[in-house]
Amino acid sequence: MTPLRFAYLALALWGAVHPMYWFLTYMRETGTGLGGLIDAWYVNASTTGLTWDLTIAAIALTVWVLAESASRRDWLGLLAIPATFGIGVSCGLPLYLFLRSRPSVA
């Protein structure tokens, strides 16, 4: 594995674990579960702006993954879409870059 691919993989793992730690910590401390976490995303203008910023980035990443996967006929990259919406852009983007940078088998 090249150093660049290793960096993408490390960032994808970090992007999965680190934000999830804070989400689970918040839900455990407040006892509100996922609904309370989502409510907190809209508690003020700052968090609402950040939520929309990440939502738009996630949609842009999804459009890019779909377009690239279709043109390259590389369907494994589609795994980045559920990672993006299930975990976050911090996981989905480096995961897609990791998958996209693997050697072609043509």
C-alpha positions, 0 to 999 in steps of 0.5 A: 500500500502506498503512503498516500493510500495509507493516509486516506485509510487512516483518515477514513478510520479517524473520521469514523471513530473520532466524531462517533465518540463525541456523538455517543458521549453526547447521547449518553450524557444527555440521555436523549438518544439520536433525536436529541442529537439531531435537535442539538444540530439546530440549537442555534445559528452556528450549529444550523449553519455547520449542519447545512454546510456538512449536508451540502458537502455530503450531497456534493460528495455523493454526486461526485461518487455516483458520476465517477463510479458510473464513468469508471465502472468502479462500483466499490466506490459506492460504499462511500455513500452510506459511510458519508450519510451514516457516519459523516463526510469526515469518513466518506470522503477519505474512504472514497479517495482510498477506494478510488486510488487502488491499483486498477486490475484491467 
